[in-house]
Amino acid sequence: MMPLTLANVGEDNIIKRIGGNPEVKRHLENLGFVVGGNVRVISALGGNVIVNVKETRVAISEEMARKIMV
């Protein structure tokens, strides 16, 4: 298991765990990040990542990406 920040660009990953307080978890779930879901990093720039999750492109900060374990 590793944080999403370390995932390779263009590689499909399965979300294994979502950390953070309940508010952060709920926010990420609302964006489509759910345990067991697929996520693909489209690009990473200065720690911030753009990912494909549930057929949608989402940009998240490095801080948020560190809470998503794949």
Secondary structure as UniProt FT lines:
FT   HELIX           4..6
FT   STRAND          12..14
FT   STRAND          17..18
FT   HELIX           22..31
FT   TURN            35..36
FT   STRAND          38..45
FT   TURN            46..47
FT   STRAND          48..53
FT   TURN            54..55
FT   STRAND          56..60
FT   HELIX           62..66
FT   STRAND          68..69
//
